[in-house]
Amino acid sequence: MKIDFYFDVISPYAYMTYAVLLRYEKLWNFKLELHPIFLGGIMKMTGNKPPALLPARTGYVIEEQARARAFFGMKDMLAAPQNFFSEVAREVVQIQRLLLAAKEVLMQTNHNQNHGRDGKSQGDGGKKKMKSDLIFRQIVQRAFDLIHTKAGRRPGTDDVKLTAKNISGLLDVTESESPIAELMITPTDSLGTKLSIEKRRQIWWLARSEEIKKKLVKNTEACVATGAFGVPWMLVEADDPGSSKKLRYFGSDRFEDMAFFCNKQWLGPDPDRTLRRRALITPERMSVVSSKYAGPAINPILGGKADEQNSSQEDRMLKSKL
């Protein structure tokens, strides 16, 4: 199974989707490929508009995103500020260029390490590719955190204030003068490695180049060519040898559908949270719930179907633990 994930870090729903993908990667055993694109370009090519810029939907979007942050278990995620789409979003293209540059440099590093001067494979390419993938994923994670979390709540985002001004100047100064760029392209020690100064400079200068600007446009056009009209956008190849068709998904709320068609188990957006709740369920507790409610079997996560107003305090307390 393979999932191609097209994203722009400006999208809060892309942030939520990325979290779910990382949580399910081992459970579903899929290969994850990350593709930075420019959401503004998709909107222009397709004539679409972000929901937050449509007056009739603004109130609902604010309410729905608050629920989504809780549902997806994004406890450090913040609501978008008022100037988010009017100012900040216009400059995020520079972060996308930096992400794409990081991916290009790391891919080239893999190729150079995996092949000698004679072009032959060195035999340990898998481990080196995994290492580079982990570094790139952490850079992507930091970019999402930088945009959508409160400074100081996540490792690596301390004392960095996100504004349109310091994003727009992201690639106009040296890497030592930009705290945002330094933060994004310096992985933490938890990976057991750090990018060399040489690699960081390669990423920095490539991100400023016309080459990477054109590459980001090309990636965005390729994404639209698959049918995309926004992000998050995913192309899924299921483990079905009899089918070559890719499943297309838009949004952060299509994972249950994906699980059904890919024959995978869906445990909610945070599988660890679901399993922790299930661990609280004992036969004794289930018998209490079952004796109180008639009808279909009780969902062990959601509780029964009886009217909450008619439930006793004991039942409500029990359901809150489920």
C-alpha positions, 0 to 999 in steps of 0.5 A, a space after each residue: 500500500 502506498 499513499 502520496 500526500 500532497 500538502 501545504 503547511 498553511 492548511 490546518 486540515 493538512 496538519 491533522 491529516 499528516 498526524 493521522 498518516 504518521 499514526 497509521 503508517 505502521 498499523 496499515 503498513 504503507 509507504 508514505 510519499 510527501 509532496 510539498 505543493 502551493 495551495 494558492 496555486 491550486 486555488 488559482 488553477 481551479 477557481 476554488 477558494 478557502 472556506 475561511 474566505 467565504 463569508 457564509 462559511 466563516 462561522 461554521 469553519 471556526 466552530 468545526 475546526 475547534 471540534 476537529 482539533 479535539 477529535 484529532 487529538 491536536 492538543 497544541 494546535 491553535 485557531 487561525 488568527 484573523 490575519 492568517 489567510 489575508 497576510 500570512 498565507 500569502 507568504 507561506 509559499 517560501 516555506 513550501 519552497 524550503 521544504 521542497 529544497 530540503 526534499 531535493 537535497 536529501 534525495 540527491 544525498 541518498 543517490 550519492 551515498 547509495 552509488 559509488 563513482 562507478 554508479 554501482 549500488 553500495 548495498 546499504 541504501 535502504 538504511 540511508 534512505 530511511 534516515 533521510 526520510 526521517 530527517 525530511 519528515 521532521 522538517 515537515 513536522 516543524 514547519 506544520 508546528 511553526 504555523 499551527 502551534 503556540 510558540 513554546 508548546 512544541 520542541 523547536 518552536 520556542 521563542 519564534 513568533 510567526 508573522 507575515 513579515 518574518 516569513 516574507 523575509 525567510 529567504 532574503 537573509 542568510 540562514 544564520 539571520 533567520 530563526 525560522 529557517 534555522 529551526 526548520 532545517 536543523 533536526 533535533 538530536 532525537 534522530 541521532 543525526 544532524 544535517 551538516 552545515 554544507 547540507 543546510 547551505 545547499 537547502 538554503 540556496 536551492 530554496 532561493 533559486 529559480 529552479 525550485 520555484 519552477 519545481 514547486 509550480 510543476 508539482 502543483 500542476 501535477 497535483 491538479 492534473 490528478 483532480 485536486 482542488 485543494 489540500 490535503 489531497 491523497 492518492 492511495 494505491 491499495 494492496 490489490 494486485 488486480 487493480 491499478 486504479 488509485 483512490 483519490 481523497 480530499 480532506 482529513 475526514 476520509 480515512 474510514 472510507 480509505 480503510 474500508 476500500 483498502 481492507 484496513 482496520 480504522 481505530 479513529 484518528 488517534 488509534 492509541 487513544 481508542 485502544 486506551 479507552 477500550 482497555 478501560 472496558 471490562 465485562 462487568 462494565 459492559 454488562 451494566 451498560 447492556 442491561 440499561 440499553 435496549 436495541 443493537 449492541 453497544 458501541 464500546 467507544 461511543 456508548 449506547 443509543 438511549 436518550 442521554 436525558 433519561 440516563 442515570 448519573 451512574 450511566 453518564 459517568 460510566 459512558 464518560 469513561 468509555 
